[in-house]
């Protein structure tokens, strides 16, 4: 991760590489509970953590649905639905409407955000 000063907002910008793509972290609030990012397609999003209990419930549910292995479909659906909010545009990503080129990037981004390892 490369930290780049952002003199306009007096905060910082951090670039994160995921699958050879660069995601730019524009801002964070509440100890990383809310993170604003610029995705690889140039669109900006607010990622809002649902809370530890909800995240762990989603994780547990994904294991139950898939009989012991993680169901990435369930975690992605929940993440897109409850944690990703468009900023400055109307495109609300979902498992069904993101480009197949970006699905793996979204998956890594959301999973790292939810487990606290993104920032």
N, C-alpha and C positions, 0 to 999 in steps of 0.2 A: 504494500500500500504506500502510495506517495502522497505526502501532505503538501498541499499547495496553498499559500495564503490567499485569502479572499478579502481584499481591502475594502470592498464596497460594503459588506455586511459585518466586517470585523470578526467573522467566523472563519472556518476553514473549509476547504474542499479536499476531499480524499478520493483518490481514484483506486478502484478495486478491479483487478483483472479476474474475470470469470470466463473460462473456456475461450481464451484469446480475445475476449471482448472487454471493453472498458466501461464500467459503471461509475458514474461520478456521484459521490455523496456530497450533496449541496449544504445540508444542514442537519442537525440532530437536536432533539429536545428530550428532557426527562431521562437522562442517562441512557439514551439509545432506544427508548420506548417508541419514539417517533423519529423517523429518518426520511428526509427528502432526497430523492435521487433523480439523476438524469439517466434514463435507460439508453441502450445502444442505438435505438432508433431516434434519439433526440427528444423524446417525450419525457415530461417530468411527472413524478409520482410521489405521493406521500405514503410511506409504509408505516402502519400503526400496529404495534404489537397488541395482541388480544389479551395479554396477561399470562402469567405462568400456568395457572390452573387450566385455563382454556386450551393453551398450547399442549399441555400434557394430556388433557382429555382427548384432543384431536389425535395425538400420537398413539394413545391407548386404543382409540377407536380404529385407527388405521391398521393396527396389529390384529385386532379382532376380526375386521373385515377380510383380512388376507390370511387368517389362521397362522399367525406367528411371524410373518414377514411384513415389512412395511408396505402399505398401499400408498404409493406416491400420488395416485390419482386423488384420493380423499384429501390428503394434506394440501395438494395444489388447489383443489376446488375450494377448500375452506380458506386458504391463504388469499387467493384471488378475491373471493367474495367478501371477506371480513377485514383484510389487512391492506389492500392496495387501492389507493384512491387517486384518480387522475387530477393533475393540477394544470390549469390553463388550456385544457382540451377535454373532449368528451369520450375519448376511447377508454373504456373500462375493460382491461384484459381479463380473459377467462381461458380455461383450458381449451375451449372450442374456437376462440377467435384469434389467438396469438399465432404469429408465423411459426411454422415448424423449425425455422432457423433460429428462433429466439426461445423456443420452449425449454431447452436445456439450460439456457442462461437464466430464465425466470425461475426454473426449478432450483438451481443452485443459489440464486439470490434469495428467494423466499426461505429456503431451508436454513441458510446461514443466518438470515435475519431472525427467524423464529427461535433458533437455538442460541442466539446471542453471539455468534462468532463472526458476524459481518463487521461489526464496529465495536 
